[in-house]
Amino acid sequence: MMTDIRNLQEFSLYIQKNDVKFDLFSVTKEMEKKVSVFTLMFLAKHIYPSFMYFKFI
C-alpha cells in the first residue's frame, strides 16, 4: 500500500509540473500519514499482546 501511495505522489508531482491546478501531492502526503498511523495501531493491537507472554522469561 505504501508503494502505491508513493507512486501516486510521484504522479501528482508530475501533474503539478504540467500546470494542473490541483494539489494532489498534499492529498497523498495526508494519505501516507493516515496509513502509517493505521499500521502502528494495527501492530500495537495485534502484535504487542503476543509479547506479553514472554515478560516472565
PQR file with spaces between the fields and no chain letter, atoms N, CA, C, O and H, PARSE charges and radii, in Angstrom:
ATOM       1  N    MET     1       0.816   -1.181    0.000 -0.4000 1.5000
ATOM       2  CA   MET     1       0.000    0.000    0.000 -0.0000 2.0000
ATOM       3  C    MET     1       0.873    1.264    0.000  0.5500 1.7000
ATOM       4  O    MET     1       0.559    2.234   -0.689 -0.5500 1.4000
ATOM       5  N    MET     2       1.957    1.252    0.765 -0.4000 1.5000
ATOM       6  CA   MET     2       2.843    2.412    0.811 -0.0000 2.0000
ATOM       7  C    MET     2       3.480    2.656   -0.558  0.5500 1.7000
ATOM       8  O    MET     2       3.695    3.806   -0.940 -0.5500 1.4000
ATOM       9  H    MET     2       2.212    0.463    1.325  0.4000 1.0000
ATOM      10  N    THR     3       3.780    1.601   -1.290 -0.4000 1.5000
ATOM      11  CA   THR     3       4.337    1.762   -2.624 -0.0000 2.0000
ATOM      12  C    THR     3       3.328    2.443   -3.538  0.5500 1.7000
ATOM      13  O    THR     3       3.695    3.310   -4.331 -0.5500 1.4000
ATOM      14  H    THR     3       3.605    0.666   -0.979  0.4000 1.0000
ATOM      15  N    ASP     4       2.071    2.060   -3.434 -0.4000 1.5000
ATOM      16  CA   ASP     4       1.030    2.696   -4.237 -0.0000 2.0000
ATOM      17  C    ASP     4       0.911    4.182   -3.908  0.5500 1.7000
ATOM      18  O    ASP     4       0.746    5.010   -4.804 -0.5500 1.4000
ATOM      19  H    ASP     4       1.773    1.356   -2.790  0.4000 1.0000
ATOM      20  N    ILE     5       0.994    4.510   -2.642 -0.4000 1.5000
ATOM      21  CA   ILE     5       0.911    5.914   -2.237 -0.0000 2.0000
ATOM      22  C    ILE     5       2.103    6.693   -2.786  0.5500 1.7000
ATOM      23  O    ILE     5       1.947    7.809   -3.282 -0.5500 1.4000
ATOM      24  H    ILE     5       1.128    3.838   -1.914  0.4000 1.0000
ATOM      25  N    ARG     6       3.279    6.110   -2.697 -0.4000 1.5000
ATOM      26  CA   ARG     6       4.457    6.804   -3.229 -0.0000 2.0000
ATOM      27  C    ARG     6       4.379    6.975   -4.745  0.5500 1.7000
ATOM      28  O    ARG     6       4.797    8.004   -5.277 -0.5500 1.4000
ATOM      29  H    ARG     6       3.406    5.204   -2.294  0.4000 1.0000
ATOM      30  N    ASN     7       3.848    5.976   -5.438 -0.4000 1.5000
ATOM      31  CA   ASN     7       3.647    6.114   -6.886 -0.0000 2.0000
ATOM      32  C    ASN     7       2.657    7.231   -7.189  0.5500 1.7000
ATOM      33  O    ASN     7       2.854    8.003   -8.127 -0.5500 1.4000
ATOM      34  H    ASN     7       3.508    5.140   -5.006  0.4000 1.0000
ATOM      35  N    LEU     8       1.611    7.314   -6.409 -0.4000 1.5000
ATOM      36  CA   LEU     8       0.639    8.382   -6.587 -0.0000 2.0000
ATOM      37  C    LEU     8       1.267    9.746   -6.302  0.5500 1.7000
ATOM      38  O    LEU     8       0.926   10.733   -6.954 -0.5500 1.4000
ATOM      39  H    LEU     8       1.451    6.687   -5.647  0.4000 1.0000
ATOM      40  N    GLN     9       2.168    9.806   -5.344 -0.4000 1.5000
ATOM      41  CA   GLN     9       2.870   11.050   -5.052 -0.0000 2.0000
ATOM      42  C    GLN     9       3.735   11.474   -6.241  0.5500 1.7000
ATOM      43  O    GLN     9       3.739   12.645   -6.619 -0.5500 1.4000
ATOM      44  H    GLN     9       2.444    9.005   -4.814  0.4000 1.0000
ATOM      45  N    GLU    10       4.448   10.550   -6.815 -0.4000 1.5000
ATOM      46  CA   GLU    10       5.281   10.866   -7.979 -0.0000 2.0000
ATOM      47  C    GLU    10       4.414   11.342   -9.143  0.5500 1.7000
ATOM      48  O    GLU    10       4.764   12.292   -9.842 -0.5500 1.4000
ATOM      49  H    GLU    10       4.445    9.599   -6.507  0.4000 1.0000
ATOM      50  N    PHE    11       3.299   10.683   -9.338 -0.4000 1.5000
ATOM      51  CA   PHE    11       2.376   11.086  -10.392 -0.0000 2.0000
ATOM      52  C    PHE    11       1.839   12.492  -10.133  0.5500 1.7000
ATOM      53  O    PHE    11       1.727   13.302  -11.054 -0.5500 1.4000
ATOM      54  H    PHE    11       3.015    9.911   -8.770  0.4000 1.0000
ATOM      55  N    SER    12       1.511   12.771   -8.888 -0.4000 1.5000
ATOM      56  CA   SER    12       0.971   14.095   -8.557 -0.0000 2.0000
ATOM      57  C    SER    12       2.008   15.190   -8.776  0.5500 1.7000
ATOM      58  O    SER    12       1.665   16.288   -9.215 -0.5500 1.4000
ATOM      59  H    SER    12       1.602   12.114   -8.140  0.4000 1.0000
ATOM      60  N    LEU    13       3.273   14.901   -8.473 -0.4000 1.5000
ATOM      61  CA   LEU    13       4.323   15.885   -8.748 -0.0000 2.0000
ATOM      62  C    LEU    13       4.459   16.130  -10.245  0.5500 1.7000
ATOM      63  O    LEU    13       4.669   17.262  -10.679 -0.5500 1.4000
ATOM      64  H    LEU    13       3.552   14.009   -8.117  0.4000 1.0000
ATOM      65  N    TYR    14       4.340   15.087  -11.015 -0.4000 1.5000
ATOM      66  CA   TYR    14       4.390   15.221  -12.473 -0.0000 2.0000
ATOM      67  C    TYR    14       3.240   16.107  -12.970  0.5500 1.7000
ATOM      68  O    TYR    14       3.439   16.980  -13.815 -0.5500 1.4000
ATOM      69  H    TYR    14       4.169   14.167  -10.662  0.4000 1.0000
ATOM      70  N    ILE    15       2.050   15.872  -12.441 -0.4000 1.5000
ATOM      71  CA   ILE    15       0.889   16.671  -12.833 -0.0000 2.0000
ATOM      72  C    ILE    15       1.100   18.134  -12.465  0.5500 1.7000
ATOM      73  O    ILE    15       0.793   19.025  -13.257 -0.5500 1.4000
ATOM      74  H    ILE    15       1.888   15.162  -11.755  0.4000 1.0000
ATOM      75  N    GLN    16       1.620   18.384  -11.278 -0.4000 1.5000
ATOM      76  CA   GLN    16       1.841   19.763  -10.841 -0.0000 2.0000
ATOM      77  C    GLN    16       2.842   20.482  -11.742  0.5500 1.7000
ATOM      78  O    GLN    16       2.693   21.675  -12.006 -0.5500 1.4000
ATOM      79  H    GLN    16       1.869   17.660  -10.634  0.4000 1.0000
ATOM      80  N    LYS    17       3.846   19.774  -12.208 -0.4000 1.5000
ATOM      81  CA   LYS    17       4.842   20.389  -13.097 -0.0000 2.0000
ATOM      82  C    LYS    17       4.246   20.773  -14.442  0.5500 1.7000
ATOM      83  O    LYS    17       4.796   21.615  -15.152 -0.5500 1.4000
ATOM      84  H    LYS    17       3.968   18.805  -11.994  0.4000 1.0000
ATOM      85  N    ASN    18       3.121   20.157  -14.792 -0.4000 1.5000
ATOM      86  CA   ASN    18       2.478   20.436  -16.077 -0.0000 2.0000
ATOM      87  C    ASN    18       1.289   21.384  -15.923  0.5500 1.7000
ATOM      88  O    ASN    18       0.348   21.350  -16.716 -0.5500 1.4000
ATOM      89  H    ASN    18       2.674   19.473  -14.216  0.4000 1.0000
ATOM      90  N    ASP    19       1.345   22.216  -14.906 -0.4000 1.5000
ATOM      91  CA   ASP    19       0.379   23.299  -14.703 -0.0000 2.0000
ATOM      92  C    ASP    19      -1.055   22.866  -14.457  0.5500 1.7000
ATOM      93  O    ASP    19      -1.982   23.605  -14.789 -0.5500 1.4000
ATOM      94  H    ASP    19       2.109   22.243  -14.262  0.4000 1.0000
ATOM      95  N    VAL    20      -1.253   21.728  -13.905 -0.4000 1.5000
ATOM      96  CA   VAL    20      -2.599   21.353  -13.483 -0.0000 2.0000
ATOM      97  C    VAL    20      -2.828   21.997  -12.128  0.5500 1.7000
ATOM      98  O    VAL    20      -1.977   21.891  -11.245 -0.5500 1.4000
ATOM      99  H    VAL    20      -0.500   21.127  -13.636  0.4000 1.0000
ATOM     100  N    LYS    21      -3.943   22.650  -11.947 -0.4000 1.5000
ATOM     101  CA   LYS    21      -4.198   23.442  -10.743 -0.0000 2.0000
ATOM     102  C    LYS    21      -4.896   22.623   -9.653  0.5500 1.7000
ATOM     103  O    LYS    21      -5.937   23.024   -9.132 -0.5500 1.4000
ATOM     104  H    LYS    21      -4.635   22.736  -12.664  0.4000 1.0000
ATOM     105  N    PHE    22      -4.322   21.497   -9.324 -0.4000 1.5000
ATOM     106  CA   PHE    22      -4.875   20.664   -8.254 -0.0000 2.0000
ATOM     107  C    PHE    22      -3.710   20.109   -7.453  0.5500 1.7000
ATOM     108  O    PHE    22      -2.794   19.509   -8.015 -0.5500 1.4000
ATOM     109  H    PHE    22      -3.476   21.171   -9.747  0.4000 1.0000
ATOM     110  N    ASP    23      -3.743   20.307   -6.152 -0.4000 1.5000
ATOM     111  CA   ASP    23      -2.636   19.878   -5.296 -0.0000 2.0000
ATOM     112  C    ASP    23      -2.864   18.443   -4.809  0.5500 1.7000
ATOM     113  O    ASP    23      -3.261   18.212   -3.667 -0.5500 1.4000
ATOM     114  H    ASP    23      -4.488   20.795   -5.695  0.4000 1.0000
ATOM     115  N    LEU    24      -2.608   17.509   -5.688 -0.4000 1.5000
ATOM     116  CA   LEU    24      -2.772   16.101   -5.362 -0.0000 2.0000
ATOM     117  C    LEU    24      -1.677   15.611   -4.421  0.5500 1.7000
ATOM     118  O    LEU    24      -1.896   14.674   -3.653 -0.5500 1.4000
ATOM     119  H    LEU    24      -2.286   17.697   -6.616  0.4000 1.0000
ATOM     120  N    PHE    25      -0.510   16.230   -4.472 -0.4000 1.5000
ATOM     121  CA   PHE    25       0.596   15.790   -3.620 -0.0000 2.0000
ATOM     122  C    PHE    25       0.248   15.922   -2.140  0.5500 1.7000
ATOM     123  O    PHE    25       0.551   15.026   -1.352 -0.5500 1.4000
ATOM     124  H    PHE    25      -0.332   16.991   -5.096  0.4000 1.0000
ATOM     125  N    SER    26      -0.382   17.021   -1.758 -0.4000 1.5000
ATOM     126  CA   SER    26      -0.784   17.187   -0.354 -0.0000 2.0000
ATOM     127  C    SER    26      -1.771   16.112    0.072  0.5500 1.7000
ATOM     128  O    SER    26      -1.736   15.638    1.208 -0.5500 1.4000
ATOM     129  H    SER    26      -0.628   17.748   -2.398  0.4000 1.0000
ATOM     130  N    VAL    27      -2.637   15.735   -0.830 -0.4000 1.5000
ATOM     131  CA   VAL    27      -3.603   14.672   -0.545 -0.0000 2.0000
ATOM     132  C    VAL    27      -2.868   13.355   -0.297  0.5500 1.7000
ATOM     133  O    VAL    27      -3.201   12.623    0.635 -0.5500 1.4000
ATOM     134  H    VAL    27      -2.665   16.120   -1.753  0.4000 1.0000
ATOM     135  N    THR    28      -1.869   13.055   -1.131 -0.4000 1.5000
ATOM     136  CA   THR    28      -1.136   11.801   -0.968 -0.0000 2.0000
ATOM     137  C    THR    28      -0.298   11.806    0.307  0.5500 1.7000
ATOM     138  O    THR    28      -0.138   10.763    0.939 -0.5500 1.4000
ATOM     139  H    THR    28      -1.599   13.651   -1.888  0.4000 1.0000
ATOM     140  N    LYS    29       0.238   12.963    0.694 -0.4000 1.5000
ATOM     141  CA   LYS    29       1.005   13.033    1.946 -0.0000 2.0000
ATOM     142  C    LYS    29       0.100   12.761    3.136  0.5500 1.7000
ATOM     143  O    LYS    29       0.507   12.090    4.085 -0.5500 1.4000
ATOM     144  H    LYS    29       0.108   13.811    0.180  0.4000 1.0000
ATOM     145  N    GLU    30      -1.114   13.272    3.093 -0.4000 1.5000
ATOM     146  CA   GLU    30      -2.070   13.018    4.173 -0.0000 2.0000
ATOM     147  C    GLU    30      -2.453   11.544    4.216  0.5500 1.7000
ATOM     148  O    GLU    30      -2.588   10.964    5.293 -0.5500 1.4000
ATOM     149  H    GLU    30      -1.444   13.818    2.322  0.4000 1.0000
ATOM     150  N    MET    31      -2.629   10.939    3.043 -0.4000 1.5000
ATOM     151  CA   MET    31      -2.917    9.501    2.986 -0.0000 2.0000
ATOM     152  C    MET    31      -1.770    8.711    3.600  0.5500 1.7000
ATOM     153  O    MET    31      -1.996    7.756    4.343 -0.5500 1.4000
ATOM     154  H    MET    31      -2.519   11.410    2.167  0.4000 1.0000
ATOM     155  N    GLU    32      -0.543    9.108    3.291 -0.4000 1.5000
ATOM     156  CA   GLU    32       0.633    8.421    3.815 -0.0000 2.0000
ATOM     157  C    GLU    32       0.647    8.475    5.338  0.5500 1.7000
ATOM     158  O    GLU    32       0.938    7.469    5.985 -0.5500 1.4000
ATOM     159  H    GLU    32      -0.360    9.884    2.688  0.4000 1.0000
ATOM     160  N    LYS    33       0.336    9.631    5.922 -0.4000 1.5000
ATOM     161  CA   LYS    33       0.307    9.752    7.388 -0.0000 2.0000
ATOM     162  C    LYS    33      -0.759    8.856    7.983  0.5500 1.7000
ATOM     163  O    LYS    33      -0.519    8.183    8.985 -0.5500 1.4000
ATOM     164  H    LYS    33       0.100   10.448    5.396  0.4000 1.0000
ATOM     165  N    LYS    34      -1.939    8.841    7.374 -0.4000 1.5000
ATOM     166  CA   LYS    34      -3.042    8.035    7.904 -0.0000 2.0000
ATOM     167  C    LYS    34      -2.718    6.548    7.836  0.5500 1.7000
ATOM     168  O    LYS    34      -3.021    5.804    8.769 -0.5500 1.4000
ATOM     169  H    LYS    34      -2.135    9.387    6.560  0.4000 1.0000
ATOM     170  N    VAL    35      -2.112    6.114    6.752 -0.4000 1.5000
ATOM     171  CA   VAL    35      -1.748    4.700    6.621 -0.0000 2.0000
ATOM     172  C    VAL    35      -0.681    4.342    7.645  0.5500 1.7000
ATOM     173  O    VAL    35      -0.729    3.255    8.222 -0.5500 1.4000
ATOM     174  H    VAL    35      -1.866    6.719    5.994  0.4000 1.0000
ATOM     175  N    SER    36       0.274    5.222    7.883 -0.4000 1.5000
ATOM     176  CA   SER    36       1.320    4.958    8.876 -0.0000 2.0000
ATOM     177  C    SER    36       0.719    4.824   10.265  0.5500 1.7000
ATOM     178  O    SER    36       1.085    3.919   11.014 -0.5500 1.4000
ATOM     179  H    SER    36       0.313    6.105    7.414  0.4000 1.0000
ATOM     180  N    VAL    37      -0.194    5.711   10.615 -0.4000 1.5000
ATOM     181  CA   VAL    37      -0.848    5.644   11.931 -0.0000 2.0000
ATOM     182  C    VAL    37      -1.661    4.363   12.037  0.5500 1.7000
ATOM     183  O    VAL    37      -1.620    3.683   13.062 -0.5500 1.4000
ATOM     184  H    VAL    37      -0.491    6.447   10.007  0.4000 1.0000
ATOM     185  N    PHE    38      -2.400    4.031   10.982 -0.4000 1.5000
ATOM     186  CA   PHE    38      -3.190    2.810   10.991 -0.0000 2.0000
ATOM     187  C    PHE    38      -2.301    1.587   11.184  0.5500 1.7000
ATOM     188  O    PHE    38      -2.639    0.682   11.946 -0.5500 1.4000
ATOM     189  H    PHE    38      -2.433    4.584   10.149  0.4000 1.0000
ATOM     190  N    THR    39      -1.160    1.563   10.492 -0.4000 1.5000
ATOM     191  CA   THR    39      -0.228    0.435   10.607 -0.0000 2.0000
ATOM     192  C    THR    39       0.292    0.304   12.034  0.5500 1.7000
ATOM     193  O    THR    39       0.354   -0.801   12.572 -0.5500 1.4000
ATOM     194  H    THR    39      -0.885    2.299    9.873  0.4000 1.0000
ATOM     195  N    LEU    40       0.664    1.420   12.647 -0.4000 1.5000
ATOM     196  CA   LEU    40       1.145    1.373   14.029 -0.0000 2.0000
ATOM     197  C    LEU    40       0.061    0.904   14.986  0.5500 1.7000
ATOM     198  O    LEU    40       0.329    0.123   15.900 -0.5500 1.4000
ATOM     199  H    LEU    40       0.614    2.318   12.210  0.4000 1.0000
ATOM     200  N    MET    41      -1.165    1.380   14.777 -0.4000 1.5000
ATOM     201  CA   MET    41      -2.275    0.956   15.634 -0.0000 2.0000
ATOM     202  C    MET    41      -2.543   -0.541   15.469  0.5500 1.7000
ATOM     203  O    MET    41      -2.801   -1.241   16.448 -0.5500 1.4000
ATOM     204  H    MET    41      -1.382    2.014   14.035  0.4000 1.0000
ATOM     205  N    PHE    42      -2.483   -1.024   14.234 -0.4000 1.5000
ATOM     206  CA   PHE    42      -2.689   -2.446   13.972 -0.0000 2.0000
ATOM     207  C    PHE    42      -1.621   -3.280   14.678  0.5500 1.7000
ATOM     208  O    PHE    42      -1.927   -4.285   15.320 -0.5500 1.4000
ATOM     209  H    PHE    42      -2.273   -0.455   13.439  0.4000 1.0000
ATOM     210  N    LEU    43      -0.362   -2.851   14.551 -0.4000 1.5000
ATOM     211  CA   LEU    43       0.724   -3.586   15.196 -0.0000 2.0000
ATOM     212  C    LEU    43       0.569   -3.568   16.708  0.5500 1.7000
ATOM     213  O    LEU    43       0.775   -4.588   17.366 -0.5500 1.4000
ATOM     214  H    LEU    43      -0.113   -2.035   14.029  0.4000 1.0000
ATOM     215  N    ALA    44       0.211   -2.430   17.258 -0.4000 1.5000
ATOM     216  CA   ALA    44       0.042   -2.331   18.712 -0.0000 2.0000
ATOM     217  C    ALA    44      -1.071   -3.242   19.190  0.5500 1.7000
ATOM     218  O    ALA    44      -0.945   -3.873   20.239 -0.5500 1.4000
ATOM     219  H    ALA    44       0.044   -1.602   16.724  0.4000 1.0000
ATOM     220  N    LYS    45      -2.147   -3.321   18.447 -0.4000 1.5000
ATOM     221  CA   LYS    45      -3.291   -4.126   18.872 -0.0000 2.0000
ATOM     222  C    LYS    45      -3.055   -5.621   18.706  0.5500 1.7000
ATOM     223  O    LYS    45      -3.445   -6.414   19.562 -0.5500 1.4000
ATOM     224  H    LYS    45      -2.250   -2.809   17.595  0.4000 1.0000
ATOM     225  N    HIS    46      -2.414   -6.005   17.602 -0.4000 1.5000
ATOM     226  CA   HIS    46      -2.337   -7.432   17.285 -0.0000 2.0000
ATOM     227  C    HIS    46      -1.001   -8.093   17.602  0.5500 1.7000
ATOM     228  O    HIS    46      -0.957   -9.305   17.814 -0.5500 1.4000
ATOM     229  H    HIS    46      -2.097   -5.361   16.906  0.4000 1.0000
ATOM     230  N    ILE    47       0.064   -7.349   17.639 -0.4000 1.5000
ATOM     231  CA   ILE    47       1.368   -7.963   17.860 -0.0000 2.0000
ATOM     232  C    ILE    47       1.860   -7.766   19.283  0.5500 1.7000
ATOM     233  O    ILE    47       2.420   -8.688   19.876 -0.5500 1.4000
ATOM     234  H    ILE    47       0.028   -6.365   17.467  0.4000 1.0000
ATOM     235  N    TYR    48       1.660   -6.572   19.844 -0.4000 1.5000
ATOM     236  CA   TYR    48       2.150   -6.305   21.199 -0.0000 2.0000
ATOM     237  C    TYR    48       1.616   -7.299   22.227  0.5500 1.7000
ATOM     238  O    TYR    48       2.393   -7.758   23.063 -0.5500 1.4000
ATOM     239  H    TYR    48       1.206   -5.823   19.362  0.4000 1.0000
ATOM     240  N    PRO    49       0.312   -7.659   22.210 -0.5600 1.5000
ATOM     241  CA   PRO    49      -0.159   -8.633   23.199  0.2800 2.0000
ATOM     242  C    PRO    49       0.587   -9.966   23.146  0.5500 1.7000
ATOM     243  O    PRO    49       0.694  -10.651   24.163 -0.5500 1.4000
ATOM     244  N    SER    50       1.099  -10.339   21.988 -0.4000 1.5000
ATOM     245  CA   SER    50       1.859  -11.589   21.870 -0.0000 2.0000
ATOM     246  C    SER    50       3.127  -11.539   22.704  0.5500 1.7000
ATOM     247  O    SER    50       3.551  -12.561   23.245 -0.5500 1.4000
ATOM     248  H    SER    50       1.013   -9.783   21.162  0.4000 1.0000
ATOM     249  N    PHE    51       3.735  -10.373   22.816 -0.4000 1.5000
ATOM     250  CA   PHE    51       4.956  -10.248   23.586 -0.0000 2.0000
ATOM     251  C    PHE    51       4.716  -10.325   25.095  0.5500 1.7000
ATOM     252  O    PHE    51       5.648  -10.571   25.860 -0.5500 1.4000
ATOM     253  H    PHE    51       3.391   -9.544   22.377  0.4000 1.0000
ATOM     254  N    MET    52       3.481  -10.117   25.519 -0.4000 1.5000
ATOM     255  CA   MET    52       3.169  -10.174   26.956 -0.0000 2.0000
ATOM     256  C    MET    52       3.392  -11.584   27.513  0.5500 1.7000
ATOM     257  O    MET    52       3.652  -11.748   28.705 -0.5500 1.4000
ATOM     258  H    MET    52       2.724   -9.917   24.898  0.4000 1.0000
ATOM     259  N    TYR    53       3.289  -12.608   26.643 -0.4000 1.5000
ATOM     260  CA   TYR    53       3.527  -13.971   27.084 -0.0000 2.0000
ATOM     261  C    TYR    53       4.976  -14.208   27.485  0.5500 1.7000
ATOM     262  O    TYR    53       5.258  -15.147   28.230 -0.5500 1.4000
ATOM     263  H    TYR    53       3.077  -12.475   25.674  0.4000 1.0000
ATOM     264  N    PHE    54       5.894  -13.384   27.013 -0.4000 1.5000
ATOM     265  CA   PHE    54       7.318  -13.583   27.252 -0.0000 2.0000
ATOM     266  C    PHE    54       7.879  -12.677   28.343  0.5500 1.7000
ATOM     267  O    PHE    54       9.093  -12.661   28.542 -0.5500 1.4000
ATOM     268  H    PHE    54       5.665  -12.622   26.408  0.4000 1.0000
ATOM     269  N    LYS    55       7.044  -11.923   29.058 -0.4000 1.5000
ATOM     270  CA   LYS    55       7.575  -10.969   30.012 -0.0000 2.0000
ATOM     271  C    LYS    55       8.163  -11.639   31.255  0.5500 1.7000
ATOM     272  O    LYS    55       8.928  -11.000   31.977 -0.5500 1.4000
ATOM     273  H    LYS    55       6.058  -11.936   28.897  0.4000 1.0000
ATOM     274  N    PHE    56       7.838  -12.877   31.523 -0.4000 1.5000
ATOM     275  CA   PHE    56       8.353  -13.555   32.704 -0.0000 2.0000
ATOM     276  C    PHE    56       9.592  -14.394   32.414  0.5500 1.7000
ATOM     277  O    PHE    56      10.136  -15.033   33.314 -0.5500 1.4000
ATOM     278  H    PHE    56       7.217  -13.395   30.936  0.4000 1.0000
ATOM     279  N    ILE    57      10.033  -14.392   31.177 -0.4000 1.5000
ATOM     280  CA   ILE    57      11.208  -15.200   30.813 -0.0000 2.0000
ATOM     281  C    ILE    57      12.455  -14.424   31.094  0.5500 1.7000
ATOM     282  O    ILE    57      13.557  -14.920   30.860 -0.5500 1.4000
ATOM     283  H    ILE    57       9.591  -13.873   30.446  0.4000 1.0000
